[in-house]
Amino acid sequence: MKEAGAFRVVLVTAGSEDEASKIARSLVEERLAACVNIVPGVRSIYRWQGAVEDESEVLLLIKASADSLEDLEKRVRALHSYEVPEILALPIDRGSEAYLAWLGENLGGEGG
């Protein structure tokens, strides 16, 4: 079984639930993610091109392998409508043995 540190939670925001679903399904089908949670109703306030924006977005919580982050980022960029999509990978310090084993089994080339 892989250790918790072999995995990441990747945060990505999208402009709509349809876009979020398209990205999530592709990542899971391609085994770049074992699971993606889609959280609607996120309000984001940020600076873009000199103006402060206030937008409704959808948050994706992507469970992925640390080893596949480069491929995951490339795929998200290819599917995403934003010029600069949010792609932030956070380390996992700890997780239940059963869940970590499941992650390993459901990511491409990771084996449980």
C-alpha positions in Angstrom: 0.0 0.0 0.0 1.2 3.5 -0.8 1.8 5.9 2.1 -0.4 9.0 2.5 2.3 11.2 1.1 2.1 9.5 -2.3 -1.3 11.2 -2.8 -2.5 14.8 -3.2 -5.8 16.7 -3.0 -5.9 19.1 -5.9 -8.2 22.1 -5.9 -9.6 23.4 -9.1 -12.4 25.9 -9.6 -14.6 26.0 -12.7 -17.2 28.4 -14.0 -20.1 26.0 -14.1 -21.3 22.6 -12.9 -21.2 21.3 -16.5 -17.6 22.3 -16.9 -16.7 20.8 -13.5 -18.5 17.5 -14.4 -16.7 17.3 -17.7 -13.3 17.8 -16.1 -14.1 15.4 -13.2 -15.4 12.6 -15.4 -12.4 12.9 -17.8 -9.9 12.7 -14.9 -11.5 9.7 -13.3 -12.0 7.9 -16.7 -8.3 8.5 -17.5 -7.2 7.3 -14.0 -5.6 10.7 -13.3 -8.0 10.9 -10.3 -9.5 8.2 -8.1 -12.3 10.5 -7.1 -13.5 14.1 -7.7 -15.9 15.9 -5.4 -17.9 18.7 -7.0 -18.9 21.5 -4.6 -21.3 24.0 -6.2 -22.1 27.4 -4.8 -18.5 28.7 -4.2 -18.2 32.4 -4.2 -14.8 33.7 -5.3 -13.5 37.2 -5.0 -10.2 37.8 -6.7 -8.2 40.3 -8.7 -8.1 39.7 -12.5 -6.5 42.0 -15.0 -6.6 45.0 -12.6 -10.2 44.6 -11.5 -11.7 42.9 -8.4 -14.1 40.2 -9.6 -16.9 38.5 -7.6 -18.0 35.3 -9.2 -20.0 32.2 -8.5 -17.8 29.1 -9.2 -17.8 25.3 -8.6 -14.9 23.7 -6.6 -13.4 20.4 -7.6 -11.6 18.4 -4.9 -9.5 15.9 -6.8 -7.8 12.9 -5.2 -4.7 12.1 -7.2 -1.2 10.6 -7.1 1.7 12.9 -6.4 3.5 11.2 -9.3 0.8 12.1 -11.9 0.4 15.8 -11.0 2.1 17.0 -14.2 -0.2 14.9 -16.4 -3.2 16.0 -14.3 -2.4 19.7 -14.7 -1.9 19.3 -18.5 -5.3 17.6 -18.8 -7.1 20.2 -16.6 -5.6 23.0 -18.8 -6.8 21.2 -21.9 -10.3 20.9 -20.7 -10.7 24.2 -18.8 -12.2 27.4 -20.2 -10.2 29.7 -17.9 -7.0 31.3 -19.2 -5.4 30.7 -15.9 -7.2 27.9 -14.0 -6.7 27.4 -10.3 -4.7 24.2 -9.9 -3.3 23.8 -6.3 -2.0 20.4 -5.0 -2.1 19.9 -1.3 -0.2 17.1 0.4 -2.0 14.4 2.3 -0.4 13.7 5.7 -2.6 10.9 6.8 -5.6 8.8 5.8 -7.3 5.6 6.7 -5.5 2.5 5.4 -8.5 1.3 3.6 -9.1 4.6 1.8 -5.4 5.0 0.8 -5.4 1.5 -0.5 -8.5 2.3 -2.6 -6.8 5.4 -3.9 -3.8 3.4 -5.0 -6.0 0.8 -6.7 -7.9 3.4 -8.7 -5.1 5.6 -10.0 -3.3 4.7 -13.2 -0.2 2.6 -12.6 -0.3 3.0 -8.9 -1.5 -0.6 -7.9 -2.7 -1.2 -4.3 
